[in-house]
Amino acid sequence: TSTSYTYTVYAFDTSGNRSVDSASVVGFTTGANLIFQSDFEQATPVNSAVIAGWNQWGPNDDAVVVTSEQARAGSKAVKFNFNFSDWDGNDTNFHERAEISETTYTEFKLGQTYWVGFSQYIPTTWQNDLPTNSELIWQFHGGGGGPAGASSPPLALYIGGNTERISVRGATSTIYATAPPENVLATFSLDADKGHWIDWVLEVNFNFIGGLVKVWKNGVQIVDYTGPTIYHSAGETNQNGTNFHIGVYKWGWGDSATQASNRTLYVDEIRFGHSSASCADVKPTGSAQCENVAPDQAPIVNTGSDQAIIIPSRESFFGTVSDYGHSSSIFKKGSYAKQKKIYGGKAEGGTEQQKRSNIFPSCFGTDTRPWTEFVSERPY
């Protein structure tokens, strides 16, 4: 658990004169397993107001604000809002994005495991853009001068058309001037996510070997990946880890054809946890508990009671099983000539249907297809 609090500072001079109070500052105490938390409840929902604990980027003062229009828990959330008319391609002035990252730039250090939770609300008014005009709505960004620091994020949620995709970019040793190709870990429908809060929980470990990405969406695990989760960038000067950015980054506006004129997104209930944390520590208030899914678990099928089989000393005939709704036989892979050998040449002579009926009388009935069709549709 964690608690938010508001405080002011004042001072006395040597004569005992008291200064005026400073501006209010919001702080948090976090539970033992949490590094950071923000629910935006203490922030004032006013355009251009500084949101305590966060760096804000956007083309206008009202591109990132705290609002009471939507909230996952409590009464407030952060709202990201900007228009195509604001976009001028000049990312120095943040005309491509409306995003936040927390002011201490919490470093997700290489080789260490962290938990992250947050909630996002995509309005029903969100205009699906062309698939060629992509954007992202959360990302882990490489640190300056470090791995993945000069190009595409090593982990992000992208949107293109009506498709959302979670992608990782990682490599063991190759040094990239730009970035390695995306490794898409999950895709899902954007339209299905509009108009309600989507709760996210991630367990991440950024590393060149043995990295980890697990993702739960509304309590359901949709990603369970191990492998490279970050890459080397040309000119690296350090081995710093990543930091977390959330909001809308729409780099394609102005560069590619578009059919969207506005981007609005709401975010609430952001938490970061140590490796000792769990889903319960970081999941948004009211969210479902993360389900446990064992990796690479084979499906379990009840096939009924055990059946005894007799293995002959020569050709491999395994009795009868249910196949395509019929009682048929499973036999050793081999040619039609070998099947004739097994059955003492009973298939010799007569029509194709008669040959099959002599061998498997309970299976074929009046099926008159060529023998080759039967063989090809029933793999051994």
N, C-alpha and C positions, 0 to 999 in steps of 0.2 A: 504494500500500500504506500501511498505518498500523500503529502499535504502541501497545498499551495498557501502562501502567505504574502502579505503586502507590508512594506515598511518604508519609512522616511528617515532621513539623516539630518541632524542639526548639530551645531557646535557652539562652544563658549570661548570667548577670549579671556585673557588674563584678568580683566576687570569684572568678569562674570556676565558680560553681555551675551545674549543668546541670539544666534542667527535664525533666519527664517528656515522653515522646513524645506528640504529638497523635494524634488518631484518623487512621486510614489514609484517604488520598484517592486516587481513581483518576483518572488523566489519560490523554490520548491524543496521539500525534503522528500527523498525517494526511499523506497524500500531497499533492503540489503541487496537484492538482485537486480535493481534498476540503476541505470546510468543517467537516464534523462526521461522526463515526462512533460507533456504539455497538453492541456485540455482547453486552453484559450478562455477559460471562464473568468479570469481576472482582467482580461484585456478590455479596453473600451472600444465598442463598435463605432469608430469614427474614421472617415476617410483620411488617409495619410498618417494615421497614428502609428507610432512605432510599436510593434508587437514584442513585448519583453521576451528575451531568450532567442530571438530569431533574426537572421539577416533576411531582408526582403528585396526582391528584384522584380522590376516591371517597368513598362514604358510610361505609366502614369501613377499619380499618388493613390488612386483608387484601384489599382490593379491587384493589390493584396491588402485585404482588410479583414478585421474580425466582424462577424455579422450574427444577428439573431434570426436570419432567414431560415437556416437549417442548423441542426445539431444532432450528432449521434448520441451524445449524453449531455446532461446539463441543458444549457440554453444557448450556447454559442459555439461557433466553429470559425475557421478561417476560410475566406472566399477569394478565389482567384478569378479575375475577369479582365479580358482585354480583347480588342477587335482587330480585324484585318487592317483597318485604316491606321492602327497604331504601329504596324509593322513597317520598318524601313530597312531591315537587313543589318542594322548596326547593333550588334550584340554588346558593344561596349556600353551602350546606354540601355541595354536589356529590352530592346524592342522586339525580341524574338520569344520572350518568356514572361511568365508570372510565376515565380517560385519562391520558396523559402528554404533556408538551411539554418540549423541552430547555431548560435553565435560562437559557441566554444569549438565548433567543428569537431565534434566527437569523432575520433579516428577509429575505424574498424580495422584494427591492426592485422597485418598479414599473419596467417596461420592460427588465428584465434577465433573462437566461435562466439557469435552474438545472436540475440533474439531481438526482433523488431516487430512492432504492432502499430496499426493505424487504420483509419476508416476513411473512405472516399465516397462522395455522392456526385454522380454525373447526372445533370438535369435531363429531363425528357426533351428539352429544347436544344440539346447538343446536336449540331448539324454534322452528320457523317461526311467527312471529306473524301476526296478521291483516294484510292489505295496508294497512289504514288506520292501523296502529300502527307507524310507521316508526322507523328509527334510522340512525345512520351509524357507520362503523368506521375511517375516516380523513378528515381534512379540512384544508384550508388556510384559516385563520381570519383575518379582517381585523384589523388592529391597532387598539388603542383610540384613538378619535377620528379614525381614518382611513377610507379607502374600505372598504366592506363591514364596518365595525367594529362596527356596532350591530345586525346581524341575521344572516341566513343566510350560510353560508360561500360564497365564490365558486367553490370546487371541492371536491367531496367524493364519497365512495362511500356511497350510501344502500342500505338493505335494507328491502323491503316485501314481506311474504309470502315466496314462494320466488324473488323477483326481486332481484338486485343491479343497481344502476344508477350509472353515473358521470355526474355532472351539473355543468355550469358555469353560473354566473349572472353575466352581464356586460352592460354598456350603455355607449354612447359618452359621453353627456352628461346623461341624465336623472338627477335626484336623487331617491333613494328613501327614504321614511320607514321602509319595511321592507326589501323586496328584490325584484328583478325575478323573473319566472318562471324555473323550471328550463329549461335547454337540455340535454336528455338526450343524451349522446354515445355511450353503449354500455349494453346490458343483457345479463345472462347469468344462468344458473341458480345459485341458492344451494346447492341439494342437490348439484350436481355439484362444488362447491368444498369440501364438508365432508370432513374426515378426512385431509387432506394439506396440505402447505405450498403456498401460492400466492405466487409471487415477483412483485413489482411493480417496474417502472422507469418513471419519469415524467420528461419534459422539459417544463418549464413556463416561461411568461413572462406575468406578470400586468400587463395594460395595458388601457386603455379602447379603444384602437385598435391592431390588429396584435398582439394577444395570441396565445399558443400553448399548446396542450395536446397532448402525445403520450403515449400510455400503451402499455406492453408488459406483457402478462400471461403469465408463464412463457415469456418470449422471443418471444411472438407479439404483433405490434402490433394493438391493437383500437381505438385512437383516434388520429386525425390531424386536429386542429382548429386553425383560425386564425380570429381574430375577437376581440370583447370578452371578457375573462376576469376582469373585476372591475367594480364599479359604485360610483358616488358615493352616500354616505349623508348624510342630512340632518344638519346640524350638524357637519360635518367641521372639525377643527382642524389637520389635518396631511395629508400625502400619503405616509404610511408604507405599506409593503407588507404582505404576509401572513406568518404563521408557521404551523408544522406541528403538528397535534395527531393522536395516534393512540390508539385504544382504542374503547370503546363509549360512545356518547352516545344514551341512550334516553329522549328527552323525552316520548314518548307514554304511558309507563306512568302510570296513575292518571288521565290525561286522556281516554283512549279505551279501548274494549273491548280486552281482551288474552286470549291463550291461552298465553302464555309466562310462566314463573316465574323463569327464571335466564338470565343472560348470562355466557358464558365465552369468552375469546379469548386467543390467544397471538401474540406479535410478536417478531421477531428481525431482526438484520442491517440496521440502519438507517444510511443514509449520505446526506449532502447533498454535491453537487458544484457547482463554478463552471460558467460557460458553457463553459470550456475542457475540462470533464470529458466523459465519454462513458458509454455503457451499461456498458462494462467496468469503469469506476471505481466505480460505485455499485451494480451488481447484486449480489444476495445470493450468498454463497459457494456454489458448486456450481450456480448457476442457468444456464440456457441463455443464450447470447449473443443480444442483440436482433436480430431479423431486420430487414432494411431493406425498407421498402415505399414505393415512390414514390407521392406523392399524386396522385389523379385519373388514374391510369395506365389507359388503355384496354386491354381484353383483346386478346390477340394470337391470331388463329385462322389455322391453315394450311388454305387452301381448295384446295390442289392447284396444278397448273401454270397459267400464264396462258392465258387464252382470248381469241382475237381476236373482235371484234364489228364489225358493219357498221351504221352509223347512216344510215338513209335520209334523203333530203332533206326529206320531209314528215312523216308520222305516225311516232311514236317506238316502233318495235318493236325489242326488244333480244335476240332469239334465245331459246334455251332454257336453263333452269336446272333443278336438282332442287328440287322444292317439294312437301312433304307426301308424299314418297316417289314422286312421279310426275314425268314430264317435261312441263313446262308452259311457258307463255310469260309474260313480264313485258311489260305494255303500258302505254301512256300512260293516265294517269288520265282517265276520261271516261265518258260514258253508254253504255248498251247500244247506242243508235243510232249512236254514233261507232264502236263495235266493228264494227257491220255495215258501216259505210263502209270501214273498213280492209280488211275481207275481201271486198269486192265484193258485199255483200248475201247471202253464202252462208248466213247465219243466218235469212234470211227463210223463213217457212212451216214446216210440220211441227210436231211436238211439241217441248216444252222440251228433252228429251233429244236429239232430232235437231238442234235448233238448236246446242246446245253441241258435239255431236260434229262437226258441219260445221266449226265454228271451231277446236276443239282436239281432234282425233280421238284423240290419244295420251294425253290427260289424263282425260277424263271416263268413257269406257267406257259402262257402263249406269247411271251416276248419273242419277237422275230427279228430283233436288231442283229446286225453282224456281230460275231464274237469279239472283234477288235473293239467295238464300242463298249461292250460290257467290261472288258479288261481295262480300258482307259479310264472309265468313270469310277472304278473301284480300286483305289491305290492299295498296294500291298503294305 
